[in-house]
Amino acid sequence: MPMPAAAQESNLLKIPAVKNLLSYITAFVVIASAYILAPSLSFAQQNVSASVNEYFRYGAGDEVQVYGTPAVGKKYLENFTTTQLTMGDFNAGFRYQLYDSAELYGQKFNGIKDAFVEYSKDSLYVRGGRIFGMFGRGLSLNLFENTSIYYDSGLDGLKVAYNKSLVGVNVDATALAGVMTFTDFTDPNDIRMENYDLQAGQIGFSPQLDFLNNSRLGFGWVHATGVLPSPAPQFGVPDDSLNATLPSVNFDATTKDLEWYIEYAGKRTDNAYRPENGTGGNQWSGGMYSSLSYSHPGFGATLEYKDYHYDVVDYNGQANQIFLSTKALPFQNAPTLYKEQTYTLVTRVQHPVDFNDEVGFQLDGFWSPQDNVTVNFNAACASQHYAYRTDSAGNETAIPRADTWLPDFNSAYAPYYEGFLEIEYDFKADSYIKIAFDRTSIPSANALGTTPESSTAFPLFKGEYALSREWGLNWDFENQWINNPETHSDTTAPKFFVPNASTYFSQLISLGFTRSSIGGLTAIYEWSTQTDDISGRRNWFLVEGTIRIGSANTIIISDGEERGGIRCSNGICRYINPFSGWRMTLSSQL
């Protein structure tokens, strides 16, 4: 007997894929309606505008998750539809987000996120809903979201900002309060949810001084309470309650060619003492950042210094730091002081910043000896504050560095250093050539899972050439030697490529053609002498095509093999597994 139509419809709506599709269509109709109707709305003396941004990603293929095991099937779908409606001094928006097994960690979500309403007029700014923002350079507070690494420290609450000039001094103030639910992906096998209640405020004074172009003295205060999940609930270990206060002070001064900035943020953590892991109690810690910048036509350089000691612990503590209530908290994200590279092979060896325990420098700058030549240079170094000696009873003794304010390059202090040099030559309109060298070293001894690893990359050679006003050619040619005692290389390869069994060579070659009004096509080939890559392969080939539909719509489709590697942003790193299959990305602006 046929099933009644109403029953068929009811069963159909229970299918997850159908429910997701209907939710997506409904959201799109609502958003599109707002976009279409907004211009016709009439509010007295008010301008009305609306915008919709669409970002959609889909992939299907096979992924290698563990070395030596077969690839497993993988499909993911991610959609972000962001809409904003502006009416005079008011602005409101939200994002419809769909995760149907996200690219990383297989997350699932279907609903509205990041909804907000804000008001801005003259010197007053008020926002309710999803809140982001930063005090100073982020040592005490940096609320941000980066969907490419699945990091979200946004706050749901209220934010108020106001500024006013008083007797020749501009005064700016900000206050915010709300709740945060933070998903910690540090250990993909133990994804944790941390909950915080947060209140914060800052005030800044900017006097008008004849001998300075700009100056500002700022004070900040952040208070957070929360609950951190137990590291071992199966053994009856309770959750950690957290009570942290972070006062901060910063100063910024600018002259014609120079800018000096300095910031210090303290951190007091009050917790019940935990005898099973030695954490808790009352603890003061902190961090300091400073920079000196010089800028002049044809030359510019910035020297930066960091001393982050928010949670300096021994090796045992480092191995369990994600569980410690004294750690640097997710709403803190200070400057990293290392270069985020654009060369693919160089990104395979990156430094995951330890915001809890790191001291170091970075020098970054450029020099233009002539109008069409630019030399970019970067040097960075860092280490932990202490090394630790373990006695026969398992007790660890801290060994301080030789210089209290400098990093130590002894391997026991987990030193990191990188040197980078790039020369760019612009030889005609929309055409350039870049050649670069990079040397990076990331020894072991810290608890972030790194091994004694060093990389030498040269030559790194990329460029673009305008064949005509419409057509263009681009290329990328990269070479890299990586030394890692835990990897193995093909020793039958020529000595030039494999100087020893622990050093392997990789080469990437990319060639693409573009047409400005239509899109482009790029082929990428990579090969390596490494015999134990997690993917089980020695070469990878990928084809990627870009289609532009008007000026606001772009479709990117790729098919082939991807080696995987590390993806980092703001010092936060995620590992991307090797993938074989096809991907599609759609971005659109209305």
C-alpha positions as CSV (number, residue, x, y, z in Angstrom):
1,M,0.0,0.0,0.0
2,P,1.5,3.4,-1.0
3,M,2.7,5.6,1.8
4,P,0.5,8.8,2.2
5,A,2.1,11.9,0.7
6,A,2.2,13.6,4.1
7,A,4.1,10.7,5.7
8,Q,6.5,10.6,2.8
9,E,7.2,14.4,3.3
10,S,7.6,13.9,7.0
11,N,10.2,11.1,6.5
12,L,12.0,13.1,3.8
13,L,12.5,16.0,6.2
14,K,14.2,13.7,8.7
15,I,17.0,13.0,6.3
16,P,20.0,15.2,7.5
17,A,21.2,16.2,4.0
18,V,17.6,17.3,3.1
19,K,17.3,19.3,6.4
20,N,20.6,21.0,5.7
21,L,19.6,21.8,2.2
22,L,16.3,23.3,3.3
23,S,18.0,25.3,6.0
24,Y,20.4,26.6,3.5
25,I,17.7,27.5,1.0
26,T,15.6,29.3,3.7
27,A,18.6,31.3,4.9
28,F,19.5,32.3,1.3
29,V,15.9,33.4,0.6
30,V,15.8,35.5,3.8
31,I,19.2,37.1,3.0
32,A,18.4,37.7,-0.7
33,S,15.0,39.3,0.3
34,A,16.8,41.7,2.6
35,Y,19.2,42.5,-0.1
36,I,16.5,43.1,-2.7
37,L,14.1,45.0,-0.5
38,A,16.6,47.2,1.4
39,P,17.1,49.8,-1.4
40,S,13.3,50.3,-1.6
41,L,12.8,50.9,2.2
42,S,12.2,54.4,3.1
43,F,13.5,55.8,6.4
44,A,13.5,59.5,6.9
45,Q,16.9,61.1,6.2
46,Q,18.6,57.7,6.5
47,N,20.7,55.8,4.0
48,V,19.9,52.1,3.7
49,S,22.2,49.5,2.2
50,A,22.7,45.7,2.4
51,S,25.4,43.3,1.5
52,V,25.7,39.5,1.2
53,N,29.0,37.6,1.1
54,E,29.0,33.9,0.2
55,Y,31.9,31.5,0.8
56,F,31.3,27.8,0.0
57,R,33.8,24.9,0.1
58,Y,33.4,21.3,-0.9
59,G,35.8,18.5,-1.2
60,A,35.7,14.7,-2.0
61,G,38.5,12.2,-2.1
62,D,40.8,10.2,0.1
63,E,42.9,11.3,3.1
64,V,45.9,9.7,4.8
65,Q,45.5,10.2,8.6
66,V,48.2,7.8,10.0
67,Y,51.5,6.9,8.4
68,G,51.5,3.3,7.1
69,T,47.7,3.0,7.0
70,P,45.5,3.1,3.9
71,A,43.8,6.3,2.9
72,V,40.2,6.8,4.0
73,G,37.4,8.4,2.1
74,K,36.8,12.0,3.0
75,K,34.0,14.4,2.1
76,Y,33.5,17.9,3.6
77,L,31.2,20.8,3.0
78,E,31.5,24.2,4.5
79,N,29.4,27.3,3.9
80,F,29.5,30.8,5.2
81,T,26.8,33.3,4.2
82,T,27.3,36.6,5.8
83,T,24.8,39.4,5.5
84,Q,24.8,43.0,6.8
85,L,22.1,45.7,6.8
86,T,23.0,49.3,7.4
87,M,20.4,52.0,8.2
88,G,21.8,55.3,9.1
89,D,23.9,55.0,12.3
90,F,22.8,51.4,12.8
91,N,24.4,48.3,11.4
92,A,23.2,44.7,11.9
93,G,24.3,41.4,10.5
94,F,24.7,37.6,11.0
95,R,26.3,34.6,9.4
96,Y,24.6,31.5,8.3
97,Q,27.1,28.7,8.8
98,L,27.0,25.1,7.7
99,Y,29.6,22.5,8.5
100,D,28.7,19.1,7.1
101,S,31.9,17.3,8.3
102,A,34.4,20.3,8.1
103,E,37.8,19.9,6.4
104,L,39.6,19.7,9.7
105,Y,38.4,17.6,12.7
106,G,35.0,16.7,11.0
107,Q,33.0,19.3,12.8
108,K,29.2,19.6,12.2
109,F,27.1,22.7,12.6
110,N,24.0,24.1,11.0
111,G,22.7,27.5,12.2
112,I,23.2,31.2,12.8
113,K,26.5,32.6,14.2
114,D,28.1,35.9,14.7
115,A,24.8,37.9,14.9
116,F,25.3,41.5,16.0
117,V,23.7,44.9,16.1
118,E,25.8,48.1,16.4
119,Y,25.4,51.8,16.6
120,S,28.0,54.4,15.8
121,K,27.7,58.1,15.8
122,D,30.1,60.9,16.6
123,S,32.3,59.6,19.5
124,L,30.1,56.8,20.6
125,Y,30.2,53.2,19.5
126,V,27.9,50.4,20.9
127,R,27.8,46.8,19.7
128,G,25.8,43.9,21.1
129,G,26.0,40.3,20.0
130,R,29.3,38.8,18.6
131,I,32.2,40.9,19.7
132,F,35.8,41.1,18.5
133,G,38.6,43.4,19.5
134,M,42.1,43.9,20.8
135,F,43.8,45.9,23.6
136,G,47.3,47.1,22.6
137,R,49.1,44.4,20.7
138,G,47.0,41.6,22.2
139,L,49.1,40.5,25.2
140,S,46.0,40.7,27.5
141,L,43.1,40.6,25.1
142,N,42.8,39.7,21.4
143,L,39.4,38.5,20.3
144,F,39.5,37.3,16.7
145,E,38.3,34.5,14.4
146,N,40.2,32.7,11.6
147,T,38.1,30.2,9.8
148,S,41.1,28.7,7.9
149,I,42.6,27.3,11.1
150,Y,39.2,26.9,13.0
151,Y,40.2,29.4,15.7
152,D,37.5,31.5,17.3
153,S,37.9,33.5,20.5
154,G,35.0,35.8,19.8
155,L,32.8,37.0,22.7
156,D,29.0,37.0,22.9
157,G,28.1,40.2,24.9
158,L,28.2,43.9,24.8
159,K,30.9,46.4,23.8
160,V,30.9,50.2,24.3
161,A,33.6,52.6,23.1
162,Y,33.8,56.4,23.5
163,N,36.4,59.1,22.8
164,K,36.6,62.8,23.6
165,S,39.1,65.6,23.5
166,L,39.8,67.2,26.9
167,V,42.2,70.1,27.3
168,G,44.4,69.1,24.4
169,V,44.3,65.4,25.2
170,N,42.3,62.9,23.3
171,V,40.8,60.3,25.7
172,D,39.5,57.0,24.3
173,A,37.8,54.3,26.4
174,T,36.4,50.8,25.7
175,A,34.5,48.4,27.9
176,L,33.2,45.0,27.1
177,A,31.6,42.0,28.8
178,G,30.3,38.6,27.7
179,V,30.7,34.9,27.6
180,M,33.0,32.8,25.4
181,T,32.8,29.1,24.4
182,F,36.2,28.2,23.0
183,T,36.9,25.0,21.2
184,D,40.6,23.9,21.7
185,F,41.9,21.8,18.8
186,T,45.5,21.7,20.1
187,D,45.2,17.9,20.4
188,P,42.9,16.6,17.6
189,N,42.4,13.4,19.6
190,D,41.1,15.3,22.6
191,I,39.1,18.3,21.4
192,R,38.1,20.4,24.4
193,M,35.4,23.0,25.1
194,E,36.4,25.8,27.5
195,N,33.9,28.3,28.9
196,Y,34.7,31.8,30.1
197,D,32.9,34.8,31.5
198,L,34.9,37.9,30.7
199,Q,34.9,41.6,31.6
200,A,37.4,44.0,30.2
201,G,38.2,47.7,29.9
202,Q,40.8,50.0,28.6
203,I,41.5,53.8,28.6
204,G,44.0,55.7,26.5
205,F,45.4,59.3,26.6
206,S,46.8,60.9,23.5
207,P,48.4,64.3,24.2
208,Q,49.2,66.7,21.5
209,L,52.9,67.3,21.7
210,D,55.0,69.5,19.4
211,F,58.0,67.1,19.3
212,L,55.9,64.0,18.5
213,N,53.6,63.3,15.6
214,N,51.5,60.9,17.7
215,S,51.7,59.5,21.2
216,R,49.4,57.4,23.4
217,L,49.5,56.0,26.9
218,G,47.1,53.2,27.5
219,F,45.9,51.1,30.5
220,G,43.9,47.9,30.3
221,W,42.2,45.5,32.7
222,V,40.8,42.0,31.9
223,H,39.1,39.7,34.3
224,A,37.9,36.2,33.4
225,T,36.4,33.3,35.3
226,G,35.8,29.9,33.7
227,V,35.8,26.2,33.8
228,L,38.5,24.0,32.1
229,P,37.6,20.4,31.4
230,S,39.2,17.7,33.5
231,P,42.3,16.1,31.9
232,A,41.2,12.6,33.3
233,P,37.5,12.5,34.1
234,Q,37.6,8.7,33.9
235,F,39.7,8.7,37.0
236,G,37.6,11.1,38.9
237,V,39.8,14.2,38.4
238,P,37.5,17.2,38.6
239,D,37.2,20.2,36.2
240,D,39.4,23.2,36.9
241,S,37.8,26.5,37.9
242,L,39.7,29.5,36.8
243,N,39.9,33.1,38.0
244,A,42.3,35.3,36.2
245,T,43.1,39.0,36.2
246,L,45.3,40.7,33.6
247,P,46.3,44.4,34.1
248,S,48.3,46.0,31.3
249,V,50.0,49.2,30.3
250,N,51.3,50.3,26.8
251,F,52.9,53.4,25.3
252,D,53.3,54.4,21.7
253,A,55.3,57.4,20.4
254,T,55.8,58.4,16.7
255,T,58.1,61.0,15.1
256,K,58.6,61.7,11.5
257,D,60.6,58.6,10.8
258,L,60.5,56.6,14.0
259,E,57.9,54.7,16.1
260,W,58.5,53.1,19.5
261,Y,56.0,50.9,21.2
262,I,56.1,49.0,24.4
263,E,53.5,46.9,26.3
264,Y,53.5,44.9,29.5
265,A,50.6,42.7,30.6
266,G,50.6,40.9,34.0
267,K,48.5,37.9,34.8
268,R,47.3,36.8,38.2
269,T,45.7,33.4,38.4
270,D,43.7,32.3,41.5
271,N,42.8,28.6,41.6
272,A,42.3,25.9,44.1
273,Y,45.6,24.0,44.4
274,R,45.6,20.6,42.6
275,P,48.1,18.2,44.3
276,E,47.8,15.6,41.6
277,N,49.6,17.8,39.0
278,G,51.0,20.6,41.2
279,T,48.9,23.4,39.6
280,G,46.7,26.1,41.1
281,G,47.2,28.4,43.9
282,N,47.9,32.1,43.4
283,Q,50.4,32.9,40.7
284,W,51.7,36.0,39.0
285,S,53.1,35.9,35.5
286,G,53.2,38.2,32.5
287,G,54.6,39.2,29.1
288,M,56.4,42.1,27.5
289,Y,56.5,43.2,23.9
290,S,58.4,46.2,22.3
291,S,59.1,47.4,18.8
292,L,61.2,50.1,17.2
293,S,60.4,51.1,13.6
294,Y,62.2,53.3,11.1
295,S,60.6,54.4,7.9
296,H,62.2,56.5,5.2
297,P,61.7,56.6,1.4
298,G,63.6,53.6,0.0
299,F,64.2,51.9,3.4
300,G,62.3,50.7,6.4
301,A,62.9,48.3,9.2
302,T,61.3,47.1,12.4
303,L,63.1,45.5,15.4
304,E,60.8,43.6,17.8
305,Y,61.4,42.0,21.2
306,K,59.2,39.6,23.2
307,D,59.5,38.1,26.6
308,Y,56.4,35.9,27.3
309,H,56.5,34.1,30.6
310,Y,52.8,33.5,31.3
311,D,53.3,29.9,32.3
312,V,56.9,28.8,32.6
313,V,56.9,25.1,33.6
314,D,59.2,22.1,33.4
315,Y,59.1,19.4,30.8
316,N,56.4,17.5,32.6
317,G,54.2,20.6,32.8
318,Q,54.8,21.4,29.1
319,A,53.6,18.0,28.1
320,N,50.3,18.7,29.9
321,Q,50.0,22.5,29.4
322,I,46.7,22.5,27.6
323,F,45.1,21.2,30.9
324,L,46.8,23.8,33.1
325,S,44.7,26.7,34.4
326,T,47.8,28.9,34.6
327,K,48.4,28.7,30.8
328,A,48.1,31.7,28.4
329,L,44.4,31.9,27.8
330,P,42.6,31.7,24.4
331,F,41.6,35.4,24.4
332,Q,45.3,36.3,24.6
333,N,47.2,36.3,21.3
334,A,50.4,38.4,21.4
335,P,52.7,39.2,18.4
336,T,54.5,36.1,17.1
337,L,57.7,37.7,15.9
338,Y,58.3,35.4,13.0
339,K,57.6,35.7,9.3
340,E,54.5,34.0,7.9
341,Q,55.7,32.7,4.6
342,T,54.1,32.6,1.1
343,Y,56.5,30.1,-0.3
344,T,54.9,26.6,-0.1
345,L,57.9,24.5,0.8
346,V,59.1,27.0,3.5
347,T,55.7,26.7,5.2
348,R,56.5,22.9,5.8
349,V,58.9,23.9,8.6
350,Q,57.2,26.5,10.8
351,H,57.7,27.6,14.4
352,P,54.6,27.1,16.6
353,V,54.9,30.0,19.0
354,D,54.9,29.1,22.7
355,F,53.0,32.1,24.2
356,N,53.5,30.6,27.6
357,D,57.3,30.5,27.6
358,E,59.4,32.3,24.9
359,V,61.9,35.1,24.6
360,G,63.2,36.4,21.3
361,F,63.7,39.0,18.6
362,Q,62.7,39.7,15.0
363,L,64.2,42.2,12.5
364,D,62.1,42.8,9.4
365,G,62.7,45.3,6.7
366,F,63.1,46.4,3.1
367,W,65.5,48.4,0.9
368,S,64.8,49.8,-2.5
369,P,68.1,50.8,-4.2
370,Q,66.0,51.8,-7.3
371,D,62.4,52.2,-8.1
372,N,61.9,48.7,-9.7
373,V,64.1,46.7,-7.2
374,T,63.2,45.8,-3.6
375,V,65.2,43.8,-1.2
376,N,63.2,42.2,1.7
377,F,65.0,40.8,4.7
378,N,63.9,39.1,7.9
379,A,65.8,37.5,10.8
380,A,64.1,36.0,13.9
381,C,65.2,34.0,16.9
382,A,63.7,32.7,20.1
383,S,64.1,30.2,22.9
384,Q,62.6,29.1,26.2
385,H,63.5,30.8,29.4
386,Y,65.0,27.6,31.1
387,A,66.5,24.3,30.4
388,Y,65.7,21.5,32.9
389,R,68.0,18.8,34.4
390,T,66.3,15.6,35.6
391,D,67.9,13.7,38.5
392,S,67.7,10.0,39.2
393,A,64.6,10.5,41.3
394,G,62.8,12.2,38.4
395,N,63.0,15.7,40.0
396,E,63.6,18.5,37.5
397,T,65.9,21.5,38.2
398,A,65.6,24.7,36.2
399,I,68.8,26.0,34.6
400,P,68.6,29.8,33.7
401,R,69.9,31.2,30.4
402,A,73.3,32.9,30.4
403,D,71.7,36.3,29.6
404,T,68.4,37.0,31.3
405,W,66.9,39.0,28.4
406,L,68.4,37.2,25.4
407,P,67.4,33.8,23.9
408,D,69.9,31.0,24.4
409,F,70.9,28.9,21.3
410,N,71.9,25.9,23.4
411,S,69.7,23.0,22.2
412,A,68.4,22.4,25.7
413,Y,66.5,25.8,25.5
414,A,64.6,24.8,22.4
415,P,66.0,27.6,20.2
416,Y,64.4,28.7,17.0
417,Y,66.0,30.9,14.3
418,E,65.2,31.9,10.7
419,G,66.9,34.0,8.1
420,F,65.2,35.1,5.0
421,L,66.3,37.3,2.0
422,E,64.2,38.1,-1.1
423,I,65.0,40.3,-4.1
424,E,62.1,41.5,-6.3
425,Y,62.7,43.0,-9.8
426,D,59.7,44.7,-11.6
427,F,60.6,44.9,-15.2
428,K,57.4,46.0,-16.9
429,A,53.8,46.8,-15.9
430,D,52.2,43.9,-14.0
431,S,55.4,41.8,-14.4
432,Y,58.0,40.9,-11.8
433,I,60.6,38.3,-10.7
434,K,61.4,37.2,-7.1
435,I,64.3,35.1,-6.0
436,A,64.7,34.2,-2.3
437,F,66.7,32.3,0.3
438,D,65.4,30.9,3.6
439,R,67.2,29.1,6.4
440,T,65.1,27.8,9.4
441,S,66.0,25.7,12.4
442,I,63.6,24.3,14.9
443,P,65.4,22.0,17.4
444,S,63.6,19.8,19.8
445,A,63.2,20.1,23.6
446,N,60.0,22.0,23.7
447,A,56.7,20.2,24.3
448,L,54.9,21.2,21.1
449,G,56.0,18.0,19.4
450,T,58.8,19.4,17.2
451,T,61.9,17.3,16.4
452,P,65.4,18.6,15.7
453,E,64.6,19.9,12.2
454,S,66.3,22.4,9.9
455,S,65.4,23.7,6.4
456,T,67.5,25.3,3.7
457,A,65.4,26.6,0.8
458,F,67.2,28.0,-2.3
459,P,66.5,29.1,-4.9
460,L,62.9,30.1,-4.3
461,F,61.9,31.6,-7.6
462,K,58.5,33.0,-8.5
463,G,57.1,35.6,-10.9
464,E,54.5,36.9,-13.2
465,Y,54.7,38.1,-16.8
466,A,52.1,40.1,-18.7
467,L,51.8,38.6,-22.1
468,S,49.2,41.2,-23.1
469,R,46.6,43.4,-21.4
470,E,44.4,40.4,-20.9
471,W,46.8,37.4,-20.7
472,G,49.4,36.6,-18.1
473,L,51.9,33.9,-17.1
474,N,52.9,33.0,-13.6
475,W,55.4,30.5,-12.2
476,D,56.8,29.2,-8.9
477,F,60.0,27.1,-8.7
478,E,61.1,26.1,-5.2
479,N,63.9,23.8,-3.8
480,Q,64.4,22.7,-0.2
481,W,66.6,20.5,1.9
482,I,65.2,19.4,5.3
483,N,67.3,17.6,7.9
484,N,65.3,15.6,10.4
485,P,66.8,12.6,12.3
486,E,63.4,11.0,12.4
487,T,62.9,10.9,8.6
488,H,64.6,8.9,5.9
489,S,65.7,9.8,2.4
490,D,66.4,7.8,-0.8
491,T,70.2,7.3,-0.4
492,T,70.4,6.1,-4.0
493,A,69.7,9.6,-5.2
494,P,72.6,11.9,-6.3
495,K,74.6,13.3,-3.4
496,F,73.5,16.8,-4.4
497,F,69.9,16.0,-3.4
498,V,70.7,13.6,-0.5
499,P,73.9,14.6,1.4
500,N,73.0,12.1,4.2
501,A,70.3,9.6,5.1
502,S,68.5,12.1,7.4
503,T,68.3,14.9,4.8
504,Y,65.7,14.8,2.1
505,F,65.2,17.1,-0.9
506,S,61.8,18.5,-2.2
507,Q,61.1,20.5,-5.3
508,L,57.9,22.3,-6.4
509,I,57.2,23.5,-9.9
510,S,54.1,25.5,-10.7
511,L,53.0,27.1,-14.0
512,G,49.9,29.0,-14.7
513,F,48.1,31.0,-17.3
514,T,45.6,33.7,-16.5
515,R,43.1,35.9,-18.4
516,S,42.1,38.8,-16.3
517,S,38.4,38.9,-17.1
518,I,37.8,35.1,-17.1
519,G,40.2,33.3,-14.7
520,G,43.1,31.0,-15.1
521,L,44.6,27.5,-15.1
522,T,47.6,26.3,-13.0
523,A,49.5,23.0,-12.8
524,I,51.5,22.2,-9.7
525,Y,54.0,19.3,-9.5
526,E,56.1,18.4,-6.4
527,W,58.5,15.5,-5.8
528,S,60.7,14.5,-2.9
529,T,63.5,12.0,-2.0
530,Q,61.8,11.4,1.4
531,T,60.8,7.7,1.6
532,D,58.6,7.9,4.7
533,D,56.2,10.8,3.9
534,I,52.9,10.3,5.7
535,S,51.1,10.1,2.3
536,G,53.2,7.1,1.2
537,R,54.0,9.0,-2.0
538,R,57.1,10.5,-3.6
539,N,55.4,12.9,-6.0
540,W,52.2,14.9,-6.2
541,F,50.4,16.5,-9.1
542,L,47.5,19.0,-8.9
543,V,45.6,21.1,-11.5
544,E,43.7,24.1,-10.4
545,G,41.3,26.3,-12.4
546,T,39.8,29.7,-11.5
547,I,36.6,31.0,-13.1
548,R,35.5,34.6,-12.6
549,I,31.9,35.5,-13.2
550,G,31.7,39.3,-13.3
551,S,33.8,41.2,-10.7
552,A,32.2,39.7,-7.6
553,N,32.0,36.0,-8.1
554,T,34.9,33.5,-8.2
555,I,34.9,29.7,-8.5
556,I,38.1,27.7,-7.9
557,I,38.2,24.0,-8.7
558,S,41.2,21.7,-8.1
559,D,41.9,18.0,-8.7
560,G,44.9,15.9,-7.9
561,E,47.2,15.1,-5.0
562,E,48.1,17.4,-2.1
563,R,51.1,16.6,0.2
564,G,49.6,18.3,3.2
565,G,51.6,20.1,5.9
566,I,51.3,22.8,8.5
567,R,49.0,25.8,8.2
568,C,49.8,28.6,10.6
569,S,48.3,32.0,11.4
570,N,48.9,34.3,14.3
571,G,51.3,31.7,15.8
572,I,48.5,29.0,15.9
573,C,49.2,26.0,13.7
574,R,47.1,23.2,12.3
575,Y,48.3,20.0,10.5
576,I,46.6,19.4,7.2
577,N,46.6,15.7,6.2
578,P,47.6,14.6,2.7
579,F,44.6,14.6,0.4
580,S,43.8,13.1,-3.0
581,G,40.7,14.2,-4.8
582,W,38.9,17.3,-5.9
583,R,37.9,20.6,-4.2
584,M,35.7,23.5,-5.1
585,T,35.5,27.0,-3.6
586,L,32.9,29.6,-4.4
587,S,33.1,33.2,-3.2
588,S,30.5,35.8,-4.1
589,Q,29.7,39.3,-3.0
590,L,26.3,41.0,-3.6
